[in-house]
Amino acid sequence: MILVLAALLAAPSDEALIARGFDHFYNLEYPQAIALFERAIDASPHDPNRYNHLAQAVLFQMMFRAGALETEMVTSGNPFLRRPKMEPTPEEQKLFAWAIGQTLSLTSEALAKNPKDTSALYARGVALGFRGTYNFLVRRAWLDALRDITDARKLHNRVAELDPSNVDALMLQGVHDYIVGSLPWQYRMLGFLIGFRGDRERGIRTVQLVAERGRVNRVDAKVLLAAVARRERRPQDAVPILLDLLERYPRNYLLLFELAQMYSDLGRKEDALRTFDRIEELKRSGAPGFVHLPYERIEFARGNLLFWYDEPEAAIAHLRRATAGADRLDPNSAVTSWLRLGQCLDLLGRREEALAAYRSAIQTAPSSDEARLARRWLKRRFDREEKRLLARGEL
């Protein structure tokens, strides 16, 4: 029996490879996930789903490095059409394009033989969904992105018609309903959106159904629900989801940062600070998944929280430490750290220091939305009225 178990561990089955890959994926360990998904492709090169797994891991590795995986990116003050541009490596671009191309090629062949092949329809829709996300975040081609996601929805609608028991196929419908329902009215008049008016609440209900009954997309649906809960200012809905995800993926430190944000949004300041203490202790102890987390990211989170709780003096100490090591932060956290530092200094009447911080924000990420705001406050002092507008997403 021991020899049999050893053999299984030494040469895991295809499904075990994929399961291990997704364990790494949801714990933010993207290089390990990519390596396992590549091995799964080698084991079964005619399965389009495996190329989708690889494309997903490559895409999320890009997003993670850019700081685009946090719900700060989808709050009501961050419209869907405003995103920082990511900068993938040439190797990532090539690998992502190859994986998507393989899926589209394999599914075209399968659908030519059987137009009702639900597996091929589903895999093709997933690939178009990933390509749409890539077009949106990397190419900044949001019309192409929306077109891809719309085509993906049509494919998954067809899957649901052919196989009503496939709850996972409803995921794209929910996402599409929510995104289109959140767009300004003029964008909904696009020709390829005719017949798709979108419905934010219906989209949320659909994703909730997938989170409860889905097989493949259950975890992704839960992650999305947590992000949507914050965007819709429903942090009380996000907390239990995040706690459940943390039980399954304890090496994912972003989940802890998000939990602290939800506590903060609920007015539970001390719970939020204790969560940051927990993150720091895990970092100090060398806990798996936390070794490479920079201390500056924790300092930024603390400073950001204190900024929103109207404690600019206390926030400055943390933001100074964050900006001192800004080169160790992701671009989103780095530029926001400088911006928050400038805002706190402005609130305390320390204008010259604030101007220097705003200039550093602009230099860190010149084309970012934070740099746009920094330029605004180079011309006029950031005060409490400006902060009120910022909180309401009106800047």
TORVEXLUM-883823 format. One record per residue (C-alpha): residue in one letter; x, y negated, z negated. Coordinates in steps of 0.5 Angstrom, whole numbers, plus 2048, in hexadecimal, padded with zeros to 3 digits. Layout:
<site A; <X; Y; Z>> ...
# end
This chain:
<site M; <800; 800; 800>> <site I; <806; 7FB; 7FE>> <site L; <809; 7FC; 805>> <site V; <802; 7FB; 809>> <site L; <801; 7F5; 805>> <site A; <809; 7F3; 807>> <site A; <808; 7F4; 80E>> <site L; <801; 7F0; 80E>> <site L; <805; 7EA; 80B>> <site A; <80B; 7EB; 810>> <site A; <806; 7EB; 816>> <site P; <800; 7E7; 814>> <site S; <7FA; 7E8; 819>> <site D; <7F7; 7E3; 81E>> <site E; <7F2; 7E1; 819>> <site A; <7F6; 7E1; 813>> <site L; <7FB; 7DC; 817>> <site I; <7F5; 7D7; 819>> <site A; <7F3; 7D7; 811>> <site R; <7FA; 7D6; 80F>> <site G; <7FA; 7D0; 814>> <site F; <7F4; 7CD; 812>> <site D; <7F6; 7CE; 80B>> <site H; <7FD; 7CA; 80D>> <site F; <7F8; 7C5; 811>> <site Y; <7F4; 7C3; 80B>> <site N; <7F9; 7C2; 807>> <site L; <7FD; 7BD; 80B>> <site E; <802; 7C2; 80D>> <site Y; <802; 7C1; 815>> <site P; <808; 7C3; 817>> <site Q; <807; 7CA; 814>> <site A; <800; 7CA; 817>> <site I; <803; 7C9; 81E>> <site A; <808; 7CE; 81D>> <site L; <802; 7D3; 81B>> <site F; <7FD; 7D1; 820>> <site E; <803; 7D2; 826>> <site R; <804; 7D9; 823>> <site A; <7FD; 7DA; 823>> <site I; <7FD; 7D8; 82B>> <site D; <802; 7DD; 82C>> <site A; <7FE; 7E2; 829>> <site S; <7F8; 7E1; 82E>> <site P; <7FA; 7DC; 833>> <site H; <7F3; 7DC; 837>> <site D; <7EF; 7DA; 830>> <site P; <7ED; 7D2; 832>> <site N; <7EC; 7D1; 82A>> <site R; <7F3; 7D2; 828>> <site Y; <7F5; 7CD; 82D>> <site N; <7F0; 7C8; 829>> <site H; <7F3; 7CA; 823>> <site L; <7F9; 7C8; 825>> <site A; <7F7; 7C2; 828>> <site Q; <7F3; 7C0; 822>> <site A; <7F9; 7C1; 81D>> <site V; <7FE; 7BD; 822>> <site L; <7F8; 7B7; 822>> <site F; <7F8; 7B7; 81B>> <site Q; <7FF; 7B7; 81A>> <site M; <7FF; 7B0; 81E>> <site M; <7F9; 7AD; 81A>> <site F; <7FD; 7AF; 813>> <site R; <803; 7AC; 815>> <site A; <800; 7A6; 817>> <site G; <7FB; 7A6; 810>> <site A; <7F5; 7A7; 814>> <site L; <7F2; 7AC; 810>> <site E; <7F0; 7A8; 80A>> <site T; <7E9; 7A6; 80A>> <site E; <7EB; 79F; 809>> <site M; <7EB; 79F; 811>> <site V; <7E4; 7A0; 811>> <site T; <7E1; 79C; 80C>> <site S; <7DC; 797; 80E>> <site G; <7E1; 791; 80F>> <site N; <7E5; 795; 814>> <site P; <7E0; 796; 81A>> <site F; <7E1; 79C; 81F>> <site L; <7E3; 798; 824>> <site R; <7E9; 795; 820>> <site R; <7EF; 79A; 81F>> <site P; <7F7; 79A; 81E>> <site K; <7FA; 79D; 824>> <site M; <7FE; 7A3; 823>> <site E; <805; 7A5; 826>> <site P; <805; 7AC; 827>> <site T; <80C; 7AF; 829>> <site P; <80D; 7B1; 830>> <site E; <80D; 7B8; 82E>> <site E; <807; 7B8; 82A>> <site Q; <803; 7B4; 830>> <site K; <806; 7BA; 835>> <site L; <804; 7C0; 830>> <site F; <7FD; 7BD; 82F>> <site A; <7FC; 7BC; 836>> <site W; <7FE; 7C3; 838>> <site A; <7F9; 7C6; 832>> <site I; <7F3; 7C2; 835>> <site G; <7F5; 7C3; 83C>> <site Q; <7F5; 7CB; 83A>> <site T; <7EE; 7CB; 837>> <site L; <7EB; 7C7; 83D>> <site S; <7EE; 7CC; 842>> <site L; <7EC; 7D2; 83E>> <site T; <7E5; 7D0; 83D>> <site S; <7E4; 7CE; 844>> <site E; <7E6; 7D5; 846>> <site A; <7E1; 7D8; 841>> <site L; <7DC; 7D3; 843>> <site A; <7DD; 7D5; 84A>> <site K; <7DB; 7DC; 849>> <site N; <7D6; 7DB; 844>> <site P; <7D3; 7D4; 843>> <site K; <7CF; 7D6; 83D>> <site D; <7D6; 7D8; 839>> <site T; <7D4; 7D5; 832>> <site S; <7DB; 7D6; 830>> <site A; <7DE; 7D2; 836>> <site L; <7D9; 7CD; 835>> <site Y; <7DB; 7CC; 82E>> <site A; <7E2; 7CC; 82F>> <site R; <7E2; 7C7; 835>> <site G; <7DE; 7C2; 831>> <site V; <7E3; 7C3; 82B>> <site A; <7E9; 7C1; 830>> <site L; <7E5; 7BB; 833>> <site G; <7E3; 7B9; 82C>> <site F; <7EB; 7B9; 82A>> <site R; <7ED; 7B5; 830>> <site G; <7E8; 7B0; 82F>> <site T; <7EB; 7AF; 828>> <site Y; <7F2; 7AE; 82B>> <site N; <7EF; 7A9; 830>> <site F; <7EC; 7A5; 82B>> <site L; <7F2; 7A5; 826>> <site V; <7F8; 7A6; 82B>> <site R; <7F6; 7A3; 831>> <site R; <7F1; 79E; 82F>> <site A; <7ED; 7A0; 834>> <site W; <7E6; 7A0; 830>> <site L; <7E2; 7A0; 837>> <site D; <7E5; 7A7; 839>> <site A; <7E5; 7A9; 832>> <site L; <7DE; 7A8; 831>> <site R; <7DC; 7AB; 838>> <site D; <7E0; 7B2; 836>> <site I; <7DC; 7B2; 82F>> <site T; <7D6; 7B1; 833>> <site D; <7D8; 7B7; 838>> <site A; <7DA; 7BB; 832>> <site R; <7D3; 7BA; 82F>> <site K; <7D0; 7BC; 835>> <site L; <7D4; 7C3; 835>> <site H; <7D2; 7C4; 82E>> <site N; <7CB; 7C2; 82F>> <site R; <7CB; 7C8; 834>> <site V; <7CE; 7CD; 82F>> <site A; <7C9; 7CB; 82A>> <site E; <7C3; 7CC; 82F>> <site L; <7C6; 7D3; 831>> <site D; <7C8; 7D5; 82A>> <site P; <7C3; 7D2; 825>> <site S; <7C7; 7D5; 81F>> <site N; <7CE; 7D2; 821>> <site V; <7CD; 7CC; 81B>> <site D; <7D5; 7CA; 81D>> <site A; <7D2; 7C8; 824>> <site L; <7CE; 7C2; 820>> <site M; <7D5; 7BF; 81D>> <site L; <7D6; 7BB; 824>> <site Q; <7CF; 7B9; 824>> <site G; <7CF; 7B6; 81D>> <site V; <7D6; 7B2; 81E>> <site H; <7D3; 7B0; 825>> <site D; <7CC; 7AD; 822>> <site Y; <7D0; 7AA; 81C>> <site I; <7D5; 7A7; 821>> <site V; <7D0; 7A4; 826>> <site G; <7CB; 7A2; 821>> <site S; <7D1; 79E; 81D>> <site L; <7D3; 79A; 824>> <site P; <7D1; 793; 825>> <site W; <7CB; 793; 82A>> <site Q; <7CE; 791; 830>> <site Y; <7D3; 797; 830>> <site R; <7CD; 79B; 830>> <site M; <7CB; 799; 837>> <site L; <7D0; 79C; 83A>> <site G; <7CE; 7A1; 840>> <site F; <7D1; 7A7; 83D>> <site L; <7CD; 7A6; 837>> <site I; <7C6; 7A6; 83A>> <site G; <7C2; 7AA; 836>> <site F; <7C6; 7AA; 830>> <site R; <7C4; 7A5; 82B>> <site G; <7C8; 7A8; 825>> <site D; <7C5; 7A8; 81E>> <site R; <7CA; 7A7; 818>> <site E; <7C5; 7AA; 813>> <site R; <7C3; 7B0; 818>> <site G; <7CB; 7B1; 819>> <site I; <7CC; 7B1; 812>> <site R; <7C7; 7B6; 810>> <site T; <7CA; 7BB; 816>> <site V; <7D1; 7BB; 813>> <site Q; <7CE; 7BC; 80D>> <site L; <7CB; 7C3; 810>> <site V; <7D1; 7C5; 813>> <site A; <7D5; 7C4; 80C>> <site E; <7D0; 7C8; 809>> <site R; <7CF; 7CE; 80E>> <site G; <7D4; 7CD; 813>> <site R; <7D9; 7D2; 814>> <site V; <7DF; 7CF; 818>> <site N; <7DE; 7C8; 816>> <site R; <7DC; 7C8; 80F>> <site V; <7E2; 7C5; 80C>> <site D; <7E3; 7C0; 812>> <site A; <7DB; 7BE; 810>> <site K; <7DD; 7BD; 809>> <site V; <7E3; 7B8; 80A>> <site L; <7DF; 7B4; 80F>> <site L; <7D9; 7B4; 80A>> <site A; <7DE; 7B1; 805>> <site A; <7E0; 7AC; 80A>> <site V; <7D9; 7AA; 80C>> <site A; <7D7; 7A9; 805>> <site R; <7DC; 7A4; 804>> <site R; <7DB; 7A0; 80A>> <site E; <7D3; 7A0; 808>> <site R; <7D5; 79E; 801>> <site R; <7D3; 7A4; 7FE>> <site P; <7D9; 7A6; 7FA>> <site Q; <7D5; 7AA; 7F5>> <site D; <7D3; 7AF; 7FB>> <site A; <7DB; 7B0; 7FD>> <site V; <7DD; 7B2; 7F6>> <site P; <7DA; 7B9; 7F5>> <site I; <7DD; 7BA; 7FC>> <site L; <7E4; 7B8; 7FB>> <site L; <7E4; 7BC; 7F4>> <site D; <7E2; 7C2; 7F8>> <site L; <7E7; 7C1; 7FE>> <site L; <7EC; 7C0; 7F8>> <site E; <7EB; 7C7; 7F5>> <site R; <7EC; 7CA; 7FC>> <site Y; <7F2; 7C6; 7FF>> <site P; <7F6; 7C3; 7F8>> <site R; <7FC; 7C1; 7FC>> <site N; <7F8; 7BC; 800>> <site Y; <7FA; 7B6; 7FD>> <site L; <7F6; 7B1; 801>> <site L; <7F0; 7B5; 7FE>> <site L; <7F2; 7B2; 7F7>> <site F; <7F3; 7AB; 7FA>> <site E; <7EC; 7AB; 7FD>> <site L; <7E9; 7AE; 7F6>> <site A; <7EC; 7A8; 7F3>> <site Q; <7E9; 7A3; 7F8>> <site M; <7E2; 7A6; 7F7>> <site Y; <7E3; 7A5; 7EF>> <site S; <7E5; 79E; 7F1>> <site D; <7DF; 79C; 7F5>> <site L; <7DB; 79F; 7F0>> <site G; <7DE; 79A; 7EB>> <site R; <7E2; 7A0; 7E7>> <site K; <7E8; 79C; 7E7>> <site E; <7EB; 7A1; 7E1>> <site D; <7E9; 7A7; 7E5>> <site A; <7ED; 7A4; 7EB>> <site L; <7F3; 7A2; 7E7>> <site R; <7F3; 7A9; 7E4>> <site T; <7F3; 7AC; 7EB>> <site F; <7F9; 7A8; 7ED>> <site D; <7FD; 7AB; 7E6>> <site R; <7FB; 7B2; 7E8>> <site I; <7FE; 7B1; 7EF>> <site E; <804; 7AE; 7EC>> <site E; <805; 7B4; 7E7>> <site L; <804; 7B9; 7ED>> <site K; <809; 7B5; 7F1>> <site R; <80E; 7B5; 7EB>> <site S; <80D; 7BC; 7EA>> <site G; <80F; 7BE; 7F1>> <site A; <808; 7C1; 7F2>> <site P; <807; 7C4; 7F9>> <site G; <805; 7BF; 7FE>> <site F; <807; 7B9; 7FA>> <site V; <80E; 7BA; 7FA>> <site H; <80F; 7B5; 801>> <site L; <809; 7B0; 7FE>> <site P; <80D; 7AA; 7FD>> <site Y; <80C; 7A6; 7F7>> <site E; <80B; 7A0; 7FA>> <site R; <804; 7A3; 7FD>> <site I; <802; 7A3; 7F6>> <site E; <804; 79C; 7F4>> <site F; <800; 79A; 7FA>> <site A; <7FA; 79D; 7F8>> <site R; <7FA; 79B; 7F1>> <site G; <7FC; 794; 7F3>> <site N; <7F6; 794; 7F8>> <site L; <7F1; 796; 7F3>> <site L; <7F3; 791; 7EE>> <site F; <7F2; 78C; 7F4>> <site W; <7EB; 78E; 7F5>> <site Y; <7EA; 78D; 7ED>> <site D; <7EC; 786; 7ED>> <site E; <7F3; 787; 7E9>> <site P; <7F8; 784; 7EE>> <site E; <7FD; 783; 7E9>> <site A; <7FD; 78B; 7E7>> <site A; <7FD; 78D; 7EF>> <site I; <803; 789; 7F1>> <site A; <808; 78D; 7ED>> <site H; <805; 793; 7F0>> <site L; <805; 790; 7F7>> <site R; <80C; 78D; 7F6>> <site R; <80F; 795; 7F5>> <site A; <80A; 797; 7FB>> <site T; <80D; 792; 800>> <site A; <814; 793; 7FD>> <site G; <814; 79A; 800>> <site A; <80F; 798; 806>> <site D; <814; 79C; 80B>> <site R; <811; 7A2; 807>> <site L; <80A; 7A1; 808>> <site D; <806; 7A2; 80E>> <site P; <804; 79C; 812>> <site N; <7FD; 79B; 810>> <site S; <7FF; 79B; 809>> <site A; <806; 797; 80A>> <site V; <802; 791; 80D>> <site T; <7FC; 791; 808>> <site S; <801; 791; 803>> <site W; <804; 78B; 805>> <site L; <7FD; 788; 807>> <site R; <7FB; 789; 800>> <site L; <801; 787; 7FD>> <site G; <800; 780; 800>> <site Q; <7F9; 780; 7FE>> <site C; <7FA; 781; 7F7>> <site L; <800; 77B; 7F7>> <site D; <7FB; 777; 7FB>> <site L; <7F5; 778; 7F5>> <site L; <7FB; 776; 7F0>> <site G; <7FC; 770; 7F4>> <site R; <803; 772; 7F6>> <site R; <803; 770; 7FD>> <site E; <80A; 770; 7FF>> <site E; <80B; 777; 7FD>> <site A; <804; 779; 800>> <site L; <806; 776; 807>> <site A; <80D; 77B; 807>> <site A; <808; 781; 805>> <site Y; <804; 77F; 80B>> <site R; <80A; 77E; 810>> <site S; <80C; 785; 80D>> <site A; <805; 788; 80F>> <site I; <805; 785; 816>> <site Q; <80D; 788; 817>> <site T; <80B; 78F; 814>> <site A; <805; 790; 819>> <site P; <804; 78A; 81E>> <site S; <7FE; 78D; 822>> <site S; <7FA; 790; 81C>> <site D; <7F4; 78D; 819>> <site E; <7F8; 78B; 813>> <site A; <7FC; 787; 816>> <site R; <7F7; 783; 819>> <site L; <7F4; 782; 812>> <site A; <7FB; 780; 810>> <site R; <7FB; 77B; 816>> <site R; <7F5; 778; 813>> <site W; <7F8; 777; 80C>> <site L; <7FE; 774; 80F>> <site K; <7F9; 76E; 811>> <site R; <7F5; 76E; 80B>> <site R; <7F5; 770; 804>> <site F; <7F2; 777; 802>> <site D; <7ED; 775; 7FC>> <site R; <7E7; 778; 7F9>> <site E; <7E2; 776; 7FE>> <site E; <7E7; 77A; 804>> <site K; <7E7; 780; 7FF>> <site R; <7E0; 780; 7FF>> <site L; <7DF; 780; 807>> <site L; <7E5; 785; 807>> <site A; <7E1; 78A; 802>> <site R; <7DB; 789; 807>> <site G; <7DE; 78B; 80D>> <site E; <7DD; 784; 810>> <site L; <7E4; 782; 812>> 
# end
